[in-house]
Amino acid sequence: MMKLILQNGPAELIILRDQEGNTPIHFAAFTGDVDAVSMLLEKFPQCALEKNKKGQLPIHVACENDKVQVVNRMLKGDGGQEALDPNDLLNSEGQNILHVAAKNGKDKVVKYILSKQNLEELLNDQDINGNTPLHLAAQNLHLVVLLSLTNHREVNVMLTNNKGMTARGVALLQTPTLRQDISVSLLRSAGTLKGPKAKEIIQNRPRDTKRIYKRSETLMLVTILVATVTFAAGFTVPGSVNSSDDKEHPRGLATLVNRKIFQVFQISNTVSMFSSTVGSFILLWAQLGGDYNSAKTAFTAGLCFTGLALVTMYVAFMAAVHLVISNLVWLGYAVLIRTFGQKGPSSKKFGQNGKFFTIIVKRG
């Protein structure tokens, strides 16, 4: 149908616009119809440079909607159409195609652009506000895009925009959420500095003490739950306890107490129980009032103890599972390998942790 219309219809149809200034190729790019885009470009190559009322070219619409094939078709040129220069494909805000994709969190288009050496000059381009694609991804907290950009060797993570803000500084100014925390951590690990401007703004903005109290309350529920579970596990041990009474095995002593892996279980469980208990008291203190800095410090400390409690509880659980299935050797090894992330007991590069736990299994 499209082909018949283009062959027999008036040429004006190709640049006919709707109320928002979109032409047919804008709609083709929006839907990802590569064939329609190709036919329109072959008939009238200049339609690729027609902007709508938002100042967007058709390729920007494709980037907004993660249509990689359309972007590829428009950049490479074909059927009499010359390849488009990506440096000329700017919207009304001076943003290139990578800006648009990063701003909207379209990781497929971002990864496509990052994979093309001839498009590397787009990576650190700045729009009219001085923002790079990394700034826009940080502003909108797009985690996958941030990860892709920070892992690329040519992306300069230290560039600042017109306000003197780095990408990490931009992320720090967003509403505090888990996504924001992860975004800031990603940028920090990539070597992006906070920047003096961001520090100044953060110091001067109102402190949300209630948010710290609420997060402390939620985290304290986790620590109390871990403390309850690990306390119970300390007495209902794997293998149960002796019911008979003799010199070698007194009544009430754990039957597997001499097994090395049992000792790993008991140590890990004890560390988890005490860590969660200490974390609970610290988080309780954080909620009792006081200034913002004290509450934040207490929350951070409580978070560390909670993390330690969860990790050691995981180790204790897997040690207990290994104890009850140790007669099945391959399954016992599989549990330990899965727990400590090793490649396997036969690997020459098993690692120090792997050797340690292999020794425990053999002795246990």
DABELCOR-V209982 format. One record per backbone hydrogen bond with DSSP energy under -1.0 kcal/mol. CO is the residue of the C=O (numbers start at 1). NH is the residue of the N-H. Records with the same first field share a line. If there is no record, write none. Layout:
CO = NH, NH
//
This chain:
1 = 5
2 = 6
3 = 7
4 = 8
5 = 9
10 = 13
11 = 14
18 = 21
20 = 53
22 = 18
23 = 27
24 = 28
25 = 29
26 = 30
27 = 31
28 = 32, 33
32 = 34
33 = 37
34 = 38
35 = 39
36 = 40
37 = 41
38 = 42
39 = 43
40 = 44
44 = 47
45 = 48
46 = 49
47 = 50
52 = 55
56 = 52
57 = 61
58 = 62
59 = 63
60 = 64
61 = 65
62 = 67
63 = 66
66 = 68
67 = 71
68 = 72
69 = 73
70 = 74
71 = 75
72 = 76
73 = 77
78 = 81
85 = 88
88 = 90
91 = 94
93 = 128
95 = 91
96 = 100
97 = 101
98 = 102
99 = 103
100 = 104
101 = 106
105 = 107
106 = 110
107 = 111
108 = 112
109 = 113
110 = 114
111 = 115
113 = 116
116 = 119
117 = 120
119 = 122
120 = 123
122 = 125
127 = 130
129 = 162
131 = 127
132 = 136
133 = 137
134 = 138
135 = 139
136 = 140
137 = 142
141 = 143
142 = 146
143 = 147
144 = 148
145 = 149
146 = 150
147 = 151
149 = 152
152 = 155
161 = 164
165 = 161
166 = 170
167 = 171
168 = 172
171 = 174
177 = 181
178 = 182
179 = 183
180 = 184
181 = 185
182 = 186
183 = 187
184 = 188
185 = 189
186 = 190
187 = 192
188 = 191
195 = 199
196 = 200
197 = 201
198 = 202
199 = 203
200 = 204
201 = 205
207 = 209
208 = 212
209 = 213
210 = 214
211 = 215
212 = 216
213 = 217
214 = 218
215 = 219
216 = 220
217 = 221
218 = 222
219 = 223
220 = 224
221 = 225
222 = 226
223 = 227
224 = 228
225 = 229
226 = 230
227 = 231
228 = 232
229 = 233
230 = 234
232 = 235, 236
235 = 237
237 = 240
240 = 255
242 = 252
250 = 253
253 = 242
254 = 257
256 = 259
259 = 263
260 = 264
261 = 265
262 = 266
263 = 267
264 = 268
265 = 269
266 = 270
267 = 271
268 = 272
269 = 273
270 = 274
271 = 275
272 = 276
273 = 277
274 = 278
275 = 279
276 = 280
277 = 281
278 = 282
279 = 283
280 = 284
281 = 285
282 = 286
291 = 295
292 = 296
293 = 297
294 = 298
295 = 299
296 = 300
297 = 301
298 = 302
299 = 303
300 = 304
301 = 305
302 = 306
303 = 307
304 = 308
305 = 309
306 = 310
307 = 311
308 = 312
309 = 313
310 = 314
311 = 315
312 = 316
313 = 317
314 = 318
315 = 319
316 = 320
317 = 321
318 = 322
319 = 323
320 = 324
325 = 328
327 = 329
328 = 332
329 = 333
330 = 334
331 = 335
332 = 336
333 = 337
334 = 338
335 = 339
336 = 340
337 = 342
344 = 347
351 = 355
352 = 356
353 = 357
354 = 358
355 = 359
356 = 360
357 = 361
358 = 362
359 = 363
360 = 364
//
